[in-house]
Structure formats: structure tokens, C-alpha cells
Amino acid sequence: MANLRNSQRSLIEGRPALIVIDIQASTFIEQDVRAIDHMPGYAERMARARVAIDRARECDIPVIFLQEVHRPDLVDFGRELDGSEDIHCLEDNPNTAVAVEETGFLPTDYLIRKRRYSAFFGTDFEILLRGLGIDTLLLCGGLTDVCVHYTFVDGHQSDYFCRVIEDCVAGSTEHAHEYALQAMEYLQSGARRSLGEVLDAMDDHSARTPTTELPGVAAPPA
């Protein structure tokens, strides 16, 4: 390792949030041809994220859902269609909705709609993270090599601790999935974590942390 000063950080540093990236209804619908390629086992990996979502709720860890959406007139796609992807995630398509049943999404959950791959680009995601006092981003969802990777990179560059639950993410191909995980690990040592490790860390965090209030928000009078 080139960085001899590297020291392993805790899986959760400070206050965490679980970031659920683009687990949308279309994920669980059988299609002969998809606008975006999915590696084998994609839907199963997305469904597994429900375990992390349920545990986060039990541990009083905020769950933030991300949803990629595009206008029906395609005006907001920009250069997104210049590569391998076809038209996808149109606002007027019911399959663009968050996969409510599979994820346990609630109307009271935090939801960030995005027009680009990174959750940070052109959204109020960082305002929400600051309001919640978040230090560590626990990432799950898809695609590992696209929206997960680019959200991780922007989180890293914004000085968040970033962890990716490697068995709850999936890529466009198995090779792209693995290479993206390696790229994220390069940026933050210990970024790649198993679901079991993350569940244990959530439990430990909950045991060590009293019921929290939002930063700057006083508790109601007794």
C-alpha cells in the first residue's frame, strides 16, 4: 500500500444514514430487453437491501431513498443517452416509482429525486444530510458502477465517510460491479462492507447512542 499512514476507520463514524439508491419498480419486472443492462442476480441483490432498511429503522438510523426520474420530453437527459443507456425512468411511467413493497418505503420517508447519476448533483441531498447531521453514508442499490459509484465519489469529495454494502448493490455487468467496488475501496479503505458487518455496526451504534434529536432542534417540553 502506497499510503503508509493509512489507518482503518470504524465502519460507522459519527451519525450514519442508509442511502437507498434507485431501487425502483422496474427492477422487479421481467423484461426481455432493458434500457439499462443488469448483471445476473440484480433483483435479488436489490431485494436484500430490505434487510438493511428494516434494521436501520429499528436502530433509529435515517433512511434516505433516491429515485432517478426524467421528464417525458427528454429535455433533462443531457449526455446520458450518448453511452450504453436507452431512455429510462420517465416521470409518467409507473415503473419509475420507488419499489414500495420490496423496500418497505413509507410516505414519511426522505425521498430525493435526481436527474443525474450522483445524488449530490442538482438536488437538495446535501442540505438534507447537513440537517440530519450525517457523517457516514451507508450505500445500497444500483447500479454499482454508475449511480452508486458516482454518489460515493461525490460523498467522498464532500468529506463524508462512505461505505457500500457490497451484497446489496449490483452493476450493469459482473465485471463493472467488481471494478467499481475496487475503485471505491481505493478512495476509502474499508469502504466495501458485507451486509452482516453493516447490520452489526448498526446494532452497535444504536446501543452506544441514546435517542437522538436533529441538530439544532430542541426537544419538546415534557
N, C-alpha and C positions, 0 to 999 in steps of 0.2 A: 504493500500500500504506500502510495507516494506521500500521503499526509500522515506523518509520524505523530502529529499532535491529536489525531482523531480519537475521540472518546465516545463510547456508546451512550446515547441519551436514553432516558426512560421512554417506554412506548407512549405513555401519556405525560406530557409536560404541561403544567398549569391546567386550564379548563379545556376539555375536549368538546367537539361536536362531531356527529356522524353525518357525513355528506353522501347522499344517495343520488348518484349521477345517472340520469336518463334511463331509468327503468320504467319504460312506457308500455302501453297496452300492446303495441305492435310486436314487442319482444316475444309474447306468448301466443301469437297467432301463426299457424303454419302457413308458409308461403313458399311457392316453388322458386320464385326469384325475388330477392330483396334489393332495395335501393342501396343498402349498405351490407357488405359481407359480414357474416358472423362465423366465428370459429366453432367447431363441434362442441356441444355441451353448453352453449351460450345461455340458453334459457334456464337451464338447471343452476348455473352459477348465479344468475340474477335472482332466482327464487331463493337461493341460500342466503342472500342478503337479508331476508326477513328475520333470520335468527339474530343478526346484529341489530336490526331495527328494534325488535322486541326487547332485547337486553338493554339497549340504550335508554329506552323509555323507562324500564324498571330501575335504572341507575340514575335517573334524572339528568341524562345527557341529552342536550338538544339534538333533534334530528332535522336536517335541512334537505329537502328534496329539490333537485334540479330537473328542469324539463326543457329540452330543446324544442323550439317552435319556430315556424317560418310563415310569413304572410302568403296567402293563396296566389297573389300576383307575382311572387318570387323576388320582389324588389330587395329583400334583405339577405339573399343568399351570398351576394358578393362573389368572391372567388371560390366558394365552397364546392361548386359544381365543376370546377376545372380539373379535378382529380378523378378518383375512382368512384365517388358517390353520385347517385342519381337523386332526383327530387325526393325529399322525405320530410316528415314531421310538419306537415301543413296544419295550420290552426283549425281549419274546418274539417279535418279528418278525425273522427272519434278515436282512432287508434293512436293518435298523438298524445292522448291523455295519460297521466300517470297511471300505472298499473295498480289500481286501488286495492283489489282483492289480494293480489300477490304480495304487495308491500305492507298492507295494513295502513295505508295513507289515510289520514284524518283531515277533515275540513279545517281544523285548527292548526295543522302543521305548517311550518315555514315552507314556502314554495318560491323558488327563484326561476323565472322563465328567461331563457338565454337565446340569443340569435347566432352565437358563435360557439366554438368548441370549449373555450375556457369559461368557467363560471364567473371569473373576475371581469371579463371583457364586456363593457357596456351594460352592466347590471348593478343592482344595489347590494350584491352579495357581501362585499367588504364592509359596507355600512352595517349590515346585519351582524356580521362576525364581531365587529367592534362593539356594537350594542350589547351583545351577549358576553363580551369579554373572553372570546375564544383564543386559545393559544395553539391547540393541536387539532389538525384536521384528519379524521379517520375516513378514508375514501373507499367507497364500493360502487359498483355499477359498471357502465360501459361507455365507450369502448376503451379498453386498457391503453391502446396505442393512440387514441385520439382524445376524447373529452376528459378521460381520467388523467392521462399524461399531461395535457396542457393545463388543466386545473391544478395539478400537482406542481408543475413548473411555476405558475404564477403565484401559487401559495408559498412556494419556496422563496421566490424572489421578493415576496412581501413579508418574509421573515416569520412565517408560521412553521411550526413543526408539522410535517406531513407524513402520514402513514397510509399505506394502501393494503387493504385486506385481500391478499393475493388469490384466495379461493372464492372470493365474492366479486371478482372482476373478470371480464372476458374481452378478447380483442377481435379484430377483423380476421386474423389468422392466428394459429398457434405460435408461429414464429414471431409475428408482430407483437403478440401478447407478451412473450418472454423477453423480447428485446426492450420493450417499453418498461417492464419491471426492472430490468437491469439498468436502464437509463435513470429511473427514479432512485434506485438504490445508490447510484453513482453520486447523485446530488445530496442525499441524506443517508448516511449509514444507518441501517436498521429500519429503513422505510418499508421494506417488504415484511409483512407480518401475516401469520395464519389467522383464521377465524378464531381458533381456540385461544391463541395468545391475546387477541383483542378482547374476547369475552372475559378472560381472566383479568386483564388490565382494567376493564370497565368495572368489574366487581370490586377490585382493589381500590380504584378511585372512589367508588361510591362509599366503601367502608371508611375511607380516610377523610371524606369530605362531608361536612354537615349540609343539610338542605340549604341551597344557595339562593341568593337574591340576584336579580340582574344588576350589573354595575350601575351605581348612581340612582337606583330606585329603592326608596325606603320601604321597609316592611309596613303593612297596615297596622294601626294601633290595636292592641289586644282588647 
